[in-house]
Amino acid sequence: MDKKIVNRKSNDAKKNLLEEKVISISKVTKVTKGGRHFRFKADVAVGNRKGLVGIGTGKANEVSEAIKKAIQAANKNVIKISLIDNRTIPHDEIGKVGRSVVLIKPAKEGRGIIAGGAARAVLELAGVKDIVAKSLGANTQINVAKATLQALQAQRTPEHIALLRGKKVEEL
């Protein structure tokens, strides 16, 4: 029982260190017999700029409540990504969500984040410093962010591949 309490505290401490960035806010309408009901939808990315990043969506009657719900959802979906030298990714990767396609490539040191919109927000919060990202499909902001996250999640370091194959890194 004590262990659960300690885990909760450590999770809360980890969540407090995460920065959040609003990707998009939109007004959604539900048409009923009584008329139109307006609500707000917020998409948020969270990260600690050291390899942890997540995305969440929230809906509410007010913008601030929607953002709060989106942050809670993003904190639940935080993933750890692989970084080389704490600045770039190991290899090229393509992420696809819906009709959105995002291509990410490692870049040389000092190049910076070359990306736009939602992909840039996710990459900054993930802690990637040198990368090139290109949106190839539809530009729906939440799908671009999810595709970027999917591409980051698919990254494999040489150490990870060697472990999967049961070999040493030098043997690869």
Secondary structure, 3 states (H helix, E strand, C coil): CHHHHHHHHHHHHHHHCCEEEEEEEEEEEEEECCEEEEEEEEEEEEECCCCEEEEEEEEECCHHHHHHHHHHHHHHCCEECCCECCCECCCCEEEEECCEEEEEEECCCCCCEECCHHHHHHHHHHCCCCEEEEECCCCCHHHHHHHHHHHHHCCCCHHHHHHHHCCCHHHC
